[in-house]
Amino acid sequence: MQPSDPIAAVVHDDPYPYYASLAARGALVFDEGLKLWIAASPASVRAVLAHADCRVRPLAEPVPAAIAGGPAGQVFGALLRMNEGAAHTQPKLALQRALAGVDLAQASALAASFMVDAVQAVKANAPAALAEPAAPSAGPALLARAMFQVPVSTVASLLGFPAATLSTLCEWMGDFVACLSPLSTPAQLEGAHAAARVLLDSFRALLRGAPAAAPDSLLALLLKEAHAVGWAQADGLLANLVGLLSQTYEASAGLIGNSVIAAHRQADGAAASAANAAALVAAVSRNDPPIQNTRRFVAQDCTVAGTPLRAGQAILVVLAAASRDPDAQGEVFGFGHGIHACPGHALACAIAVGALAPLLARPLPAPLAWRYRASVNARIPDFSHLGEAP
């Protein structure tokens, strides 16, 4: 059975035939049920993401009402990906330049090391049967945790956080990202505010000492580039450091998880090996991306991809449909496109490759079961639910 709509498709077992039918329509199509315009073809997605009147947030609600006024809302409002103009371009340029200076091989090695540590920790506390040499290198519960923890630990280490703080940072980040979902409960939103507060304090403390102590860290690179482009807003810098970890938390976790599924499904066991993890991750980044859609909000009456739009209307941009369409010509839309393309795409892939290597060094758990976490835009498998494979 195909998904009922493009939002339900995010957690569907196999949404891609449905996405292909959306992309085949070419132009923007209005979904009466969702009350959204749908852009799914490569041409319509490019047009929407490039149009100056298609904004990342509604003009009347720059910060979601559910978190406005609290610490999580303060972080959200300063995120470069949630802003336009100078508030977007200056931080984006600084972040692009800083991330371009990251040694991707080092990032991949760090991720592999953190995944090995996670595997060993599970085995040390697992029943004897799991510790047998022939046993899978990672069980479902490990995958469910490590695919979030490993990317955050890797980027936090690159930024300069000491090893002793990484586990706590991962927990706080898990609480904070709840504020980014419209499905969050009041209790989760309250936890997100608390997490935002301690994360900002942690970055303030890091800023006071880490750059001098670690001149080659990602944080030191970012501070250098921020100065070069004239980005001097301290609160904005702190917020976007939190934002960098939050994007790492979900997008990289989804990339790792979806790559594990792709490896599990390959008929030829040799194809799903640590040696070609990079090719596997690259294919998943295009064909089963962690971020399936995004939204744009029409700021004033305009025409986009030949379709007249009215101010206040919203567009669901189905990135996952555009990436797989033959007209995409190799473009990978799952990490954004144009001025709002994610500057951390290469880093996310490097982290996923490193994390996969220890997992693919031995057979994956068989049978591997999963379901997708409830979400309106992120396709992230949860391997902790045995017996619920699609």
N, C-alpha and C positions, 0 to 999 in steps of 0.2 A: 504494500500500500504506500502510495507516495505521500509526502508531507501535506498538511492542510494549507500551509502558507510558508513564506520564506523564513519566518521566525521559528516556526516549529521545525523547519528543516535543519536547523543548527544541531539539534540533538537526535536527529533521525539516523537510523542504522545506515542508510545509503541515500543521501539527498541528491546525489550527483545527476542521475537521470532527470530528476525534477528541475535542478538548476539548469541543465542543458535546455530544457523546454522554455525556461524563463529567458535565457540568453538568446534563444532563437527568435524571440519576438523583436529583438533589435532596439526598438525605441522604448522610451519610458512608458510604463503601464501603470494605471491607477488600480490599487487593490481596495475594493470597497469594504472588505471585512476589516482590514488593518487601518484604513483611512490614510494610506501612505502611497506615494509614488514609488515604483520599483525600477531601479536601474540594474540590469544584470548582464547586458552584452558589453564586450570590451569598449566599444565606441561610446555607449551611453555612460558607462562608468568613468571613462576618461573625461567626458564632457562635464559631468556633474562635479567631479573632484577638481577640475580646473576652473570652474566658474566662480567669479568673485562674489556673486550673490548667493552662493550655496555655502552657508557657514557651518562650522562644527557645533555651534550652540545656537539656540533660539535667542534673538535679540532681547526678548523680555525675560529670559531666564538663563543668564550666563553660568549660573551654578544651580544644580538641581535643588528644588525647594526642600527636599527631604534632608539635605545636609547643610543648607545655607546657614551661615552664622556660627558654625562650629569649626573646630580645627580641621576636620576632614574637608569641609567646604572651602576653607582658606587655602588648603593645598590644591584642591581641584581647580579653583578659580585662577590660580597662577600657573597651571600646567601649560607648557608651550603648545601641546597638541589640542588644547581646548581654547586657544586664542588665535586671533588673526593679526595681521599687520606687524608693527614693531614688536609687540608682545610675543609674537610667534617667531619672526624671522631672526632676531638677534639671538635668543636662546637656541634656536634650531641650528644656526650656523656654528655657535660655540660647541654645541653637543656633537654635531657632525665632525668637526675638526678633532675634537678630543677622542671620539670613538675611532676615528681613522688612525689615531696613534696607538691604539691598543694592539698588542701582539696577539693575534688570533690563535697562534699555536700555543702560546702560554695560557690563554683562556681555555682552550680545549683540554690542555693537560690538567689544569686546575679542576675542571669539571669532572674529568676522568678520576682524578684523585678523590674528590668528594664522593663520587659514586662508589668507588671501591671501599671507602670508609663506611658508607651507608650499608653496603652489602655485608661487610665484616661485622658491623654492629648488630645487624639482624641475626646473622649466623651465631654470634656469641650468645645471644639470648633466645635462640630458637631450639626446638626439640632436636634431639640427636639426628633424626632422619633428615632434617634440612641441612645439617652440616656435612653430610656425606659428599665426597668429591663428585659423584655423578648427579647430585641434586642440581636443580636450576640455580643459576647464580643469583636470582632475585625472585622473591615471591610476590604475589599480588599486593599484599599490604605494603611491602617495600616500594613497589612502583608507585603506589598511590601517594606515598609521602615524598619519596626522593625526587620525583620529577618536578616538585615545587621547591624543595629545599636546595637541591644542587645548583640550579641557576642563580638563585638569590645569593647563596654562599659564594659562588664564583664571582659575581659582579661586586658584591660587598667586599670581597678580598681584593679585587682589582682597585676598588676605591680607596682601600687602606684600612678597613676595619680589622681589628685583631681577631684571631681565630676563636678566642673565648666568647666573643659576642655574636657569632654567626647564628647559632641555634635560636637565640632570643630574637634576633632580627627577623628570622624567617617566621616566627610565631606572630610578631607584630605585623609583618607584612600580610600574612594570611588574614588577620583581623581587619587591616586597613582596606584591602581590595573589596571588602563587602560594600563600601560606600559607592563603588563604581557600578553596581548592579541595581536595576529597578526592582529586582526580586527580593532584595534584602529585607529582613524583619526589623522592627524598631530596636530590638536587642542587638542585632548585628550592627546597625547604624551607630548605636551608642558605643559599641566596642570599636568601631572604626574611628570615632572621634578620639577615644582614649589612645588608640594606636598611633594616630596622626600626631598627637601631642608628644608621645615618647620618641617617635621616629624623628621628628623635627629637633628634639633635644639631642638625640644621638648624633645627628649630622652637625649640629652646632658644636658639639664637643669634638667631633672629628675635624671640623674646619679649624679649630683652635690649634691643633698640633700636628695633624697628619701630613699636610703638604711639606712642611719643613723636614719632618722625619722621613717622608717617603716622596722625594721629588719626582720620581718616575711613575707615581700612582695615577690612576685614572682621575682621581679628584684633583691632583696637582695639574694635570693636563687640562682639565675643564676650567679650573680657575685661571690658568694662563690664557686660554682661548676666550673666556668670558671678558677678561680685561682687554684683549685685543679687539673685540667687536664692540666694546662699550656697554656690555651688559653688567651693570653695577648694582642691580637690585638684590640685596641680600636675601630678602624673604622669597623672592622668585627663584633664586638659586637653590635655596633649601627645599622649596616645594618640588622643584624639578629633579632634585636628587632622590627624593621620595618617589616621584613619578617614574624615574628610571628603574628603580627596584620593583615598582608595582607592575610595570610593563613586562619586566623580566619574569616576575612571578607567574603570570597567567600565560603570556604568549609563548615563553620558552617551555613552560610545563606542557602546554598543548602540543608544541612541536615535538618534544620528546615522546609524549604519550602516543601521538598519532604515528610517529616513526616506529615505535615498538609494535603497534598494530600492523603496520605495513610489513615489517620484518616477519611477524608471526604468520601473515597470510601468504608469504612467498612460498611457492611449491619447492623451489630449489634451495635447500638449506645453505649451500655455499654462497648463494646470492646475499643472504642476510647475515653477513659476517662483519666483524669489526673493521676489516680491511677496506670495505667499501661503504662505511657508514656515511661518508660525506655525500656520495651519490644518492643514497637512500634519503637523507635529510633534505637534499635539494629537491628531490622529486616530491616529497611530502609537502615541502614549503609551497609548491605550486599546486599539487593535486588534492591535498587534504589539509589546508592551512588551519592554524589554531584560531585565527580571527576570520570568521565567515562573512561578516557584514559590518557596516558602519552606517552612520546617518548624516544627513546634511539638512539644514533648515533654510528655507528661502527667505532672504532678508527683504526683498522687494520684488514686485512683479517683474518677470523676466521670461526669456525663452531659452530653454536648455535642450540640446539635442533635437531641436525642431518642435519641442513641446512647450506651450505656454504654461507658466506656473504663476501662482499667486503668492504674495507675501504671507508668511505664516505657515505655508504648507511644508511637509516634511518628506524626505526622500530616503528610502532604504536602499543602500548601495551594496549589492550582493557581490562582494569581492571574490568569494569562492566560485561563483558561477563564471565570472569574467576570466579568471585565471585558466580554466580548463577549456575555454572556447578556442577553436582553431584560429579565430581572428585575433587572439591575444598576442600572437607572434613572439612567444617566449617571455612575455612580461609576467611578473609574479605580483598579483594584486593583493595577495593576502597580508602583506606588510605595508599596505597603503600605496599611494601613487601620487606623483606630482609634489606640490609643496608640502603636503602632509605625509609623505612617505616616511616610514620609520627609519631613522638613522642607525638603529641597532640591528638591522636585519642580518648583516654578516656576523655580528657578535652572537646573536641568538643561534644561528646555524652552527657556529664553532662550538658553542656550549653544548648544543644537542649532540653534535658528533662526539665530543668528549664523553658525555654522559652515556651514550649508547655503547661505546666500545666495551666497557666491562660487562654490560648486559648481554651483548651479542657474543662474548667470548665463550659462553656456555649456552646450552639450550635454554630457551625461554620457558617459563612455566607452561605445561600442557595438561589439560586444556587451559588456555588463557581466556578469562572472562572479564567483561567490562560493561559499563553503561556510561552514558555521557552526563556530565554534571549539568544541572539545570542552569540554563543561560539563554540570553536572547541574542548573543553574538559570538561567544567563544565556544569552540568545539574542543573540549578537554575530556578525555576518557578517565574514568575512575575504575581502577582495577581491583578495588577492595571488596567487590560484591561478587563472590563466586556464584556460578550457576545462572548468571544474568547476561551471558554473551548474546549479541544479536543473532 
